[in-house]
Amino acid sequence: MTKLPDKSAVKEALRAALASTLAMLANAAKDAAEGATHEENRSEGDKDMRATEQSYIARGQAMRAEELAEELSRLESTPVRVFREDEPIAAGALVRVSIDGEDERVLYVVPWGGGTELDVDGARVTVITPVSPVGRALCGRSAGDDFELTQRGAVREWVIEDVR
């Protein structure tokens, strides 16, 4: 049985992962912007789009970096919420589920972002949102509830083992 890690440690691991990705994206956006204005990318004719394409890449990376900075700011300003045993799952919940009685997963529900996997205190934690398929199935349920969820064409039985 997988033990739920400390929720503050999960939040800190997510903060560190977002900060690392943000730094990487900021550097990539800077490099792409420099590439767009570099002398070697100067247009050699009306069909030469190197500088324009580089600028599109730079803008896309800068926009993603801005989104990530907002997510990081929201995470840092959101207090760690403790869920009572009978309280329904919502954003801020750390959940342990078993799937088909064999596989266990630890899920951290956040209101935005998601899709990140973290290793915290020996547990693999998947960050999900309430609008993801798993998030929609979990939100509103409580510890002890079970439900079926179709994934990759297979119906699987999920049991909510613990919520914090």
LINKA-V823260 format. One record per pair of residues at least 6 apart in sequence whose C-alpha atoms are under 7 Angstrom apart, sorted by sequence separation. I is the first residue (numbers start at 1). GAP is how many residues later the second one is. D is the distance in Angstrom with one decimal. If there is no record, write none. Layout:
i = (I | I)
gap = (GAP | GAP)
d = (D | D)
This chain:
i = (43 | 98 | 118 | 119 | 129 | 130 | 149 | 150 | 97 | 98 | 117 | 118 | 128 | 148 | 149 | 43 | 97 | 117 | 118 | 148 | 149 | 41 | 42 | 96 | 97 | 117 | 130 | 148 | 41 | 83 | 96 | 116 | 117 | 147 | 148 | 81 | 95 | 96 | 115 | 116 | 147 | 80 | 95 | 115 | 146 | 147 | 94 | 95 | 114 | 115 | 146 | 37 | 94 | 114 | 145 | 146 | 36 | 93 | 94 | 114 | 144 | 145 | 36 | 92 | 93 | 113 | 144 | 92 | 108 | 110 | 112 | 143 | 144 | 36 | 91 | 92 | 106 | 107 | 108 | 109 | 110 | 111 | 142 | 143 | 35 | 36 | 90 | 91 | 106 | 107 | 108 | 109 | 110 | 111 | 143 | 91 | 106 | 107 | 108 | 109 | 143 | 33 | 107 | 109 | 32 | 33 | 32 | 32 | 33 | 32 | 29 | 29 | 29 | 25 | 26 | 26 | 91 | 25 | 22 | 22 | 22 | 89 | 90 | 18 | 89 | 90 | 88 | 89 | 88 | 89 | 88 | 89 | 18 | 88 | 87 | 86 | 100 | 15 | 86 | 99 | 100 | 85 | 99 | 100 | 99 | 98 | 99 | 97 | 98 | 97 | 98 | 97 | 98 | 96 | 97 | 96 | 96 | 95 | 96 | 95 | 94 | 95 | 93 | 94 | 93 | 8 | 85 | 83 | 83 | 82 | 7 | 4 | 2 | 13 | 10 | 9 | 5 | 5 | 5 | 2)
gap = (6 | 6 | 6 | 6 | 6 | 6 | 6 | 6 | 7 | 7 | 7 | 7 | 7 | 7 | 7 | 8 | 8 | 8 | 8 | 8 | 8 | 9 | 9 | 9 | 9 | 9 | 9 | 9 | 10 | 10 | 10 | 10 | 10 | 10 | 10 | 11 | 11 | 11 | 11 | 11 | 11 | 12 | 12 | 12 | 12 | 12 | 13 | 13 | 13 | 13 | 13 | 14 | 14 | 14 | 14 | 14 | 15 | 15 | 15 | 15 | 15 | 15 | 16 | 16 | 16 | 16 | 16 | 17 | 17 | 17 | 17 | 17 | 17 | 18 | 18 | 18 | 18 | 18 | 18 | 18 | 18 | 18 | 18 | 18 | 19 | 19 | 19 | 19 | 19 | 19 | 19 | 19 | 19 | 19 | 19 | 20 | 20 | 20 | 20 | 20 | 20 | 21 | 21 | 21 | 22 | 22 | 23 | 25 | 25 | 26 | 29 | 32 | 33 | 36 | 36 | 39 | 39 | 40 | 43 | 46 | 47 | 49 | 49 | 50 | 50 | 50 | 51 | 51 | 52 | 52 | 53 | 53 | 54 | 54 | 55 | 56 | 56 | 57 | 57 | 57 | 57 | 58 | 58 | 58 | 59 | 60 | 60 | 61 | 61 | 62 | 62 | 63 | 63 | 64 | 64 | 65 | 66 | 67 | 67 | 68 | 69 | 69 | 70 | 70 | 71 | 72 | 78 | 80 | 81 | 82 | 87 | 92 | 102 | 105 | 110 | 111 | 115 | 116 | 118 | 121)
d = (6.9 | 4.3 | 5.7 | 6.1 | 5.5 | 5.3 | 5.6 | 6.1 | 5.6 | 6.4 | 6.8 | 5.0 | 6.3 | 6.4 | 5.4 | 6.9 | 5.4 | 5.6 | 6.4 | 5.5 | 6.6 | 5.9 | 6.5 | 5.7 | 6.5 | 4.5 | 6.5 | 4.6 | 5.4 | 6.8 | 4.5 | 6.0 | 6.1 | 5.9 | 5.9 | 6.0 | 5.6 | 6.4 | 7.0 | 5.2 | 5.4 | 7.0 | 5.1 | 5.6 | 5.5 | 6.6 | 5.8 | 6.3 | 4.9 | 5.9 | 4.2 | 6.7 | 4.5 | 4.4 | 6.0 | 6.1 | 4.5 | 5.9 | 6.5 | 5.5 | 6.6 | 5.6 | 6.9 | 6.9 | 5.4 | 6.8 | 5.3 | 5.4 | 6.7 | 6.9 | 6.0 | 5.1 | 5.8 | 4.8 | 5.0 | 5.6 | 6.6 | 5.5 | 6.2 | 6.0 | 6.2 | 5.5 | 7.0 | 5.6 | 6.4 | 5.2 | 6.9 | 4.9 | 5.0 | 4.8 | 4.8 | 5.0 | 5.1 | 6.4 | 5.3 | 5.5 | 6.3 | 5.8 | 6.1 | 5.3 | 5.9 | 7.0 | 6.7 | 6.6 | 6.0 | 6.1 | 6.9 | 6.5 | 5.1 | 4.8 | 4.8 | 5.1 | 5.4 | 6.3 | 6.7 | 6.1 | 6.7 | 5.7 | 5.7 | 6.2 | 6.7 | 6.5 | 5.2 | 7.0 | 4.7 | 6.6 | 6.8 | 5.2 | 4.7 | 5.6 | 5.0 | 5.9 | 6.3 | 4.7 | 6.1 | 6.0 | 5.9 | 6.4 | 6.9 | 6.6 | 4.9 | 6.6 | 5.6 | 6.3 | 4.5 | 5.7 | 6.5 | 6.5 | 5.3 | 5.5 | 6.7 | 4.5 | 6.8 | 6.2 | 5.2 | 5.5 | 5.1 | 5.7 | 6.5 | 4.6 | 5.7 | 6.5 | 6.5 | 5.1 | 5.7 | 6.6 | 6.7 | 6.8 | 4.9 | 5.8 | 6.8 | 6.8 | 6.9 | 6.8 | 6.2 | 6.9 | 6.4 | 5.8 | 6.7 | 6.9)
